[in-house]
Amino acid sequence: MTVSAQDTRTGRVVALCGGIGGAKLALGLSKVITDERLIIAVNTGDDFDHLGLHISPDVDTVTYTLAGVANPETGWGRAEETWNFMKSLETLGGETWFQLGDKDLATHVERTRRLREGECLSTITEDFCKRLGIAVRILPMSEDPVRTHVDTSAGPMPFQNYFVERRCEPEIESIRFEGAESAGVQSDISMALKHPELRCVIVCPSNPYLSVDPMLAVGGMRQMLQGTDAPVVAVSPLVGGKAVKGPMDKVMSELGHTLSHATIADHYNGLIDGLVVDSADSQIPDRVAVAVENTMMHSLDDKMNLARTVLAFADEISARRPMQHERSA
Amino acid sequence: MTVSAQDTRTGRVVALCGGIGGAKLALGLSKVITDERLIIAVNTGDDFDHLGLHISPDVDTVTYTLAGVANPETGWGRAEETWNFMKSLETLGGETWFQLGDKDLATHVERTRRLREGECLSTITEDFCKRLGIAVRILPMSEDPVRTHVDTSAGPMPFQNYFVERRCEPEIESIRFEGAESAGVQSDISMALKHPELRCVIVCPSNPYLSVDPMLAVGGMRQMLQGTDAPVVAVSPLVGGKAVKGPMDKVMSELGHTLSHATIADHYNGLIDGLVVDSADSQIPDRVAVAVENTMMHSLDDKMNLARTVLAFADEISARRPMQHERSA
């Protein structure tokens, strides 16, 4: 589709974003939208307490990616990292299944300290972003604790134990988001979603079941997405019928889902107005408006191109719609 | 004085030990006494909470020194340390006046985690020692919090803020050990001090006012030292009328004390049976038994020689004494 090189539209864009895949599109969006018009709402269902520290893996992945300090090989953690803390921790008999680099550790120690002093996760995140030179707003989906737990063939366990410690080996039976119902959407995200000049909501190509669902489960989030006049557009995380990265293929199979864009469209049914699928794929779902683009984001250009496509697609959907007063008439 | 190369005496030795200077003699003692006969009781008045972590500077200095992983240049911290945590913390706007190396940090994070789970500081310290290959017992003076505070020309402040953040610049008016009276001596130290076969107590060449006094202030410690039949021998921390390291000269002057072995002997008056002073010094106090030895501990041999001298001196004092039943008769 035709995409303008420079984005001049007004109105805010809210991107719902998980970890590595989501962070790539978030980076692309941050390069094509004026800073103050973009809010990146990040999953905190993966957050956990480890070694007495509050770890926010997705928030950190997005922050490091946008700050240009992310490890380009792993997608998580920091570039040019050292591991002397971990090695010493191992000598002392500490838990080492979750890798914490020396640079990365500063984030967890300082965030934990500030949380204990009563600061909000969003305040701390925004302050870290400023200090790392990030101008767009990265916000945790909620200030309240939401914790993803999985019921598996090896029993119930917190997400990180399943994902990192057990390397996704147990078979998943169901996924729960503890605390989500009573949690509230972070207030600036909520205000942006309710704002009459909201331009669009973008669901990044993150794992729908493990990264996006916890966001949708937060009290009021689903209603806000259903209630907005702005278009909601998702990018399918599948390319060629497979996940680009992570355990999504295995999770989808175990939950009894076919690996297809149609499954993704069904999963977001009633929430999204459009789905962007990879240009290499021939099987296009027919139950939702579809845009086709390269969704494999290797280079920064790939990320910016996809960002422009998603925005243009959302704007097209918006343009085709009757005005709000006409619809409500 | 004549010192036997190999120590074959039975009975326990308890060494009261502060940071860097004390750790040197502790290392010497650990090399000349059978492991199970030595207990190193370490000052925790310098402990503090920083960045949400429990830091025990003296315990760590002694532990690292005996494990052979201490930084030989600074005396504190770990050898071949890296500082990526600190650099990242600075970027994030965290407090950086107290240097925490990447390797060192593992000690603080893991100790804090275990303390929060309800373990005793001594249990954690002993476990760390085992894992670092230390066979002698290093024990915090107390499981209870004792916090050294100084009243200065710049107002009252916690010890580390005076010592590290303010680089000992404010003039000291008085020193307080908050919590000391209601704190109890760590139980294994207490048992050793009360044991009828206690061989001797050694007061290491640590700062008497800032490192040894907090130990003496712990509820019951002074009484136990006064009540034991075993000799109590101190090593003067002064060499040539000066402190080998640290702010002792300045502190002693500000508190109105002359820098001399006699002042040290007076300070420990009623507690010690002997004082070891440096062989280069001519001014020898006459109010206490004195042994003369090189107390500048550069090499491991220096440390072991001084350890042997102190033990032989204590044994001599012991031999000159009437037996307990004779004295009490």
Interface residues (C-beta under 8 A of the other chain):
Chain A: L51 G52 L53 R78 E81 T82 N84 F85 M86 K87 S88 L89 T91 L92 G93 G94 G101 D102 K103 D104 L105 A106 T107 V109 E110 T112 R113 R116 D127 F128 R131 L132
Chain B: L51 G52 L53 R78 E81 T82 N84 F85 M86 K87 S88 L89 T91 L92 G93 G94 G101 D102 K103 D104 L105 A106 T107 V109 E110 T112 R113 R116 D127 F128 R131 L132
